[in-house]
Amino acid sequence: MDSRSARKHEAILEAATSIFLDKGYAGTSMDDIAKSAAVSKQTVYKHFSDKEKLFADIVLATTDRLDHTIGLVADLPADGAHLEENLTRLARQLLTALTDPRVIQLRRLIIANADVFPDLGSKWYEQGFQRVLGTLAATFQDLADQDLLRIDDALLAANHFAGLLLWIPVNQAMFTGSTQHNEADLDRYAAAGARVFLAAYR
């Protein structure tokens, strides 16, 4: 793909992402996307065969953004003296990444279209959040192997940790349509989540 074509491709993706998030899948047309990207409708179809393909590409591309988050989870230090401090820092980083307004909007969009695109929803979950949970489970198992945690089921423990962090801010955002928390709230959720997790698993 030459640089001019690549720029158009990127412009289409950016325009489509904004419109899908704003209007939903059903409310978005290829005409809207072409107009917003400042390209012809023919150019949009040259890059993406149909609206469904464009939507799928946008949804799955977002899972790549979790690579940084997965790296953070994998690098949790095995330091018994500072375990709560390190776990709280990780909790705060996870909260920042997973409560980003755009991530919340995308999550709502995928759930709203899960009956139309069930395979896409499953794939997004597997390539995204499930990868984070799997990495977190491996990290917790490493800590358990070093006698820093007491864990029978590492994946269940990872789900417990994520649930302690995300239940309040994500549910509020999902039901109200926008983020309801501030930075102080996320600090509090991170500290409390790490403390409660360690009360059960240390």
Sine and cosine of phi, psi and omega as CSV:
sin_phi,cos_phi,sin_psi,cos_psi,sin_omega,cos_omega
0.00,0.00,0.86,-0.51,-0.01,-1.00
-0.95,0.32,0.21,-0.98,-0.13,-0.99
-0.88,0.47,-0.60,0.80,0.00,-1.00
-0.92,0.39,-0.68,0.73,0.02,-1.00
-0.92,0.40,-0.62,0.79,0.01,-1.00
-0.91,0.42,-0.63,0.78,0.03,-1.00
-0.90,0.43,-0.66,0.75,0.03,-1.00
-0.91,0.41,-0.65,0.76,0.02,-1.00
-0.86,0.52,-0.73,0.69,-0.01,-1.00
-0.91,0.41,-0.64,0.77,0.00,-1.00
-0.90,0.45,-0.64,0.77,0.03,-1.00
-0.90,0.43,-0.71,0.71,0.01,-1.00
-0.87,0.49,-0.71,0.71,-0.02,-1.00
-0.90,0.43,-0.70,0.71,0.00,-1.00
-0.90,0.44,-0.72,0.70,-0.02,-1.00
-0.89,0.45,-0.66,0.75,0.01,-1.00
-0.86,0.51,-0.75,0.66,-0.01,-1.00
-0.88,0.48,-0.68,0.73,-0.06,-1.00
-0.95,0.30,-0.66,0.75,0.05,-1.00
-0.86,0.51,-0.70,0.72,-0.01,-1.00
-0.92,0.39,-0.56,0.83,-0.04,-1.00
-0.99,0.16,-0.69,0.72,-0.13,-0.99
-0.95,-0.31,-0.16,0.99,-0.08,-1.00
0.99,0.13,0.18,-0.98,-0.04,-1.00
-0.91,0.41,-0.78,0.63,-0.07,-1.00
-0.90,0.44,-0.53,0.85,-0.06,-1.00
-0.99,0.10,-0.01,1.00,-0.04,-1.00
-0.98,-0.21,0.71,-0.71,0.07,-1.00
-0.89,-0.46,0.38,-0.93,0.06,-1.00
-0.90,0.44,-0.48,0.87,0.07,-1.00
-0.89,0.45,-0.70,0.72,0.04,-1.00
-0.84,0.54,-0.72,0.70,-0.06,-1.00
-0.91,0.42,-0.71,0.70,0.00,-1.00
-0.87,0.49,-0.69,0.72,-0.01,-1.00
-0.89,0.45,-0.71,0.70,-0.02,-1.00
-0.92,0.39,-0.57,0.82,-0.01,-1.00
-0.99,0.11,-0.09,1.00,-0.02,-1.00
0.86,0.51,0.68,0.73,0.10,-1.00
-0.73,-0.68,0.18,-0.98,0.03,-1.00
-0.98,0.19,0.36,-0.93,0.05,-1.00
-0.88,0.47,-0.57,0.82,0.02,-1.00
-0.88,0.48,-0.61,0.79,0.02,-1.00
-0.91,0.41,-0.63,0.78,0.04,-1.00
-0.87,0.49,-0.71,0.70,-0.01,-1.00
-0.94,0.34,-0.41,0.91,0.05,-1.00
-0.93,0.37,-0.57,0.82,-0.02,-1.00
-1.00,0.02,-0.53,0.85,-0.03,-1.00
-0.70,-0.72,0.82,-0.57,-0.13,-0.99
-0.89,0.45,-0.53,0.85,0.03,-1.00
-0.33,-0.94,0.09,-1.00,-0.06,-1.00
-0.89,0.45,-0.62,0.79,-0.01,-1.00
-0.88,0.47,-0.69,0.72,0.01,-1.00
-0.90,0.44,-0.66,0.75,0.01,-1.00
-0.89,0.45,-0.70,0.71,0.01,-1.00
-0.88,0.47,-0.71,0.71,-0.01,-1.00
-0.89,0.46,-0.68,0.74,0.00,-1.00
-0.89,0.46,-0.66,0.75,0.00,-1.00
-0.91,0.41,-0.73,0.69,-0.04,-1.00
-0.88,0.47,-0.75,0.67,-0.08,-1.00
-0.96,0.30,-0.46,0.89,0.02,-1.00
-0.90,0.44,-0.46,0.89,-0.05,-1.00
-0.94,0.33,-0.35,0.94,-0.01,-1.00
-0.93,0.37,-0.41,0.91,0.03,-1.00
-0.90,0.44,-0.46,0.89,-0.03,-1.00
-0.93,0.37,-0.27,0.96,0.00,-1.00
-0.99,0.12,-0.10,1.00,-0.01,-1.00
-0.85,0.53,-0.65,0.76,0.02,-1.00
-0.90,0.44,-0.67,0.74,0.01,-1.00
-0.89,0.45,-0.67,0.75,0.01,-1.00
-0.89,0.45,-0.62,0.79,0.06,-1.00
-0.88,0.47,-0.65,0.76,0.02,-1.00
-0.89,0.46,-0.68,0.73,-0.01,-1.00
-0.90,0.44,-0.66,0.75,-0.05,-1.00
-0.93,0.36,-0.41,0.91,-0.09,-1.00
-0.99,-0.12,0.29,0.96,0.02,-1.00
-0.89,0.45,0.85,-0.52,-0.06,-1.00
-0.91,0.41,0.60,-0.80,0.07,-1.00
-1.00,0.00,0.98,0.22,-0.10,-0.99
-0.79,-0.62,0.98,-0.18,-0.08,-1.00
-0.87,0.49,-0.56,0.83,-0.05,-1.00
-0.94,0.35,-0.45,0.89,-0.05,-1.00
-0.84,-0.54,0.46,0.89,-0.10,-1.00
-0.87,0.49,-0.73,0.68,-0.02,-1.00
-0.90,0.43,-0.66,0.75,0.02,-1.00
-0.88,0.48,-0.71,0.70,-0.01,-1.00
-0.93,0.38,-0.63,0.78,0.01,-1.00
-0.93,0.37,-0.60,0.80,0.04,-1.00
-0.91,0.41,-0.66,0.75,0.02,-1.00
-0.89,0.45,-0.70,0.72,0.03,-1.00
-0.89,0.46,-0.67,0.74,0.00,-1.00
-0.86,0.52,-0.68,0.74,-0.02,-1.00
-0.91,0.41,-0.63,0.78,0.02,-1.00
-0.92,0.39,-0.63,0.77,0.05,-1.00
-0.90,0.43,-0.68,0.73,0.02,-1.00
-0.88,0.48,-0.68,0.73,0.02,-1.00
-0.86,0.51,-0.71,0.70,-0.05,-1.00
-0.94,0.35,-0.69,0.73,-0.17,-0.99
-1.00,0.01,-0.15,0.99,0.09,-1.00
-0.94,-0.35,0.21,0.98,0.09,-1.00
-0.83,0.55,0.73,-0.68,-0.07,-1.00
-0.79,0.61,-0.61,0.79,-0.01,-1.00
-0.94,0.35,-0.60,0.80,0.05,-1.00
-0.91,0.41,-0.67,0.74,0.04,-1.00
-0.89,0.46,-0.70,0.72,0.02,-1.00
-0.87,0.50,-0.69,0.72,-0.01,-1.00
-0.91,0.42,-0.66,0.75,0.03,-1.00
-0.86,0.51,-0.71,0.71,0.01,-1.00
-0.90,0.44,-0.64,0.77,0.00,-1.00
-0.89,0.45,-0.69,0.72,-0.01,-1.00
-0.91,0.40,-0.70,0.72,0.01,-1.00
-0.90,0.44,-0.64,0.77,-0.01,-1.00
-0.90,0.45,-0.44,0.90,-0.04,-1.00
-0.93,-0.37,0.27,0.96,-0.06,-1.00
-0.89,0.46,-0.52,0.85,0.01,-1.00
-0.96,0.29,-0.47,0.88,0.01,-1.00
-0.99,0.10,-0.62,0.78,-0.03,-1.00
-0.81,-0.58,0.90,0.44,-0.05,-1.00
-0.88,0.47,-0.60,0.80,-0.01,-1.00
-0.92,0.39,-0.60,0.80,0.00,-1.00
-0.91,0.41,-0.68,0.73,0.03,-1.00
-0.88,0.48,-0.68,0.73,0.01,-1.00
-0.90,0.45,-0.67,0.74,-0.03,-1.00
-0.91,0.41,-0.66,0.75,0.01,-1.00
-0.89,0.45,-0.66,0.75,0.01,-1.00
-0.90,0.43,-0.71,0.70,-0.04,-1.00
-0.90,0.43,-0.70,0.71,-0.06,-1.00
-0.98,0.18,-0.30,0.95,-0.05,-1.00
-0.96,-0.29,-1.00,-0.08,-0.15,-0.99
-0.88,0.47,-0.59,0.81,-0.02,-1.00
-0.90,0.43,-0.56,0.83,0.07,-1.00
-0.91,0.42,-0.65,0.76,0.04,-1.00
-0.88,0.47,-0.72,0.69,-0.01,-1.00
-0.89,0.45,-0.65,0.76,0.01,-1.00
-0.89,0.45,-0.67,0.75,0.02,-1.00
-0.93,0.38,-0.66,0.75,0.03,-1.00
-0.88,0.47,-0.65,0.76,0.03,-1.00
-0.88,0.47,-0.68,0.73,0.01,-1.00
-0.90,0.43,-0.63,0.78,0.03,-1.00
-0.90,0.44,-0.70,0.71,0.02,-1.00
-0.91,0.42,-0.60,0.80,0.03,-1.00
-0.91,0.42,-0.63,0.78,0.07,-1.00
-0.87,0.50,-0.68,0.73,0.01,-1.00
-0.91,0.41,-0.59,0.81,0.04,-1.00
-0.92,0.39,-0.63,0.78,0.01,-1.00
-0.89,0.45,-0.42,0.91,0.03,-1.00
-0.99,-0.14,0.25,0.97,0.05,-1.00
0.89,0.46,0.46,0.89,0.06,-1.00
-1.00,-0.08,-0.39,0.92,0.08,-1.00
-0.75,-0.66,0.39,-0.92,0.06,-1.00
-0.91,-0.42,0.98,-0.20,-0.16,-0.99
-0.73,-0.68,0.76,-0.65,0.10,-0.99
-0.99,-0.10,-0.59,0.81,-0.05,-1.00
-0.74,-0.67,0.98,-0.17,-0.12,-0.99
-0.90,0.43,-0.60,0.80,0.00,-1.00
-0.93,0.36,-0.62,0.78,0.06,-1.00
-0.90,0.44,-0.65,0.76,0.04,-1.00
-0.88,0.47,-0.65,0.76,0.03,-1.00
-0.89,0.46,-0.65,0.76,0.04,-1.00
-0.92,0.40,-0.63,0.78,0.05,-1.00
-0.88,0.47,-0.70,0.71,-0.01,-1.00
-0.88,0.47,-0.75,0.66,0.01,-1.00
-0.88,0.47,-0.65,0.76,0.00,-1.00
-0.90,0.44,-0.66,0.76,0.03,-1.00
-0.87,0.50,-0.57,0.82,-0.05,-1.00
-0.99,0.14,-0.71,0.71,-0.27,-0.96
-0.99,-0.11,-0.29,0.96,-0.13,-0.99
-0.81,0.58,-0.76,0.65,-0.07,-1.00
-0.95,0.32,-0.86,0.51,-0.10,-0.99
-0.92,0.40,-0.60,0.80,-0.03,-1.00
-0.95,0.31,-0.69,0.72,0.03,-1.00
-0.89,0.46,-0.68,0.74,0.03,-1.00
-0.86,0.52,-0.71,0.71,-0.03,-1.00
-0.93,0.37,-0.62,0.79,-0.05,-1.00
-0.92,0.39,-0.64,0.77,-0.06,-1.00
-1.00,0.08,-0.41,0.91,-0.03,-1.00
-0.98,-0.20,-0.27,0.96,0.05,-1.00
1.00,-0.01,-0.04,1.00,0.04,-1.00
-0.39,-0.92,0.31,-0.95,-0.01,-1.00
-0.92,0.39,0.67,-0.74,-0.03,-1.00
-0.93,-0.37,-0.09,1.00,-0.09,-1.00
-0.99,-0.13,0.28,-0.96,0.14,-0.99
-0.85,-0.52,-0.02,-1.00,-0.07,-1.00
-0.88,0.47,-0.61,0.79,0.01,-1.00
-0.90,0.44,-0.60,0.80,0.05,-1.00
-0.88,0.48,-0.71,0.70,-0.02,-1.00
-0.91,0.43,-0.61,0.79,0.08,-1.00
-0.86,0.51,-0.70,0.71,-0.03,-1.00
-0.92,0.40,-0.70,0.71,0.02,-1.00
-0.89,0.46,-0.64,0.77,-0.01,-1.00
-0.91,0.42,-0.75,0.67,-0.03,-1.00
-0.91,0.42,-0.71,0.70,-0.02,-1.00
-0.92,0.38,-0.65,0.76,0.00,-1.00
-0.88,0.47,-0.71,0.70,0.01,-1.00
-0.90,0.44,-0.66,0.75,-0.03,-1.00
-0.91,0.42,-0.72,0.70,-0.01,-1.00
-0.93,0.38,-0.64,0.77,0.02,-1.00
-0.86,0.51,-0.73,0.68,-0.03,-1.00
-0.93,0.36,-0.50,0.87,0.05,-1.00
-0.89,0.46,-0.50,0.87,-0.01,-1.00
-1.00,-0.01,-0.57,0.82,-0.21,-0.98
-0.91,-0.41,-0.14,0.99,-0.01,-1.00
-0.98,0.22,0.00,0.00,0.00,0.00
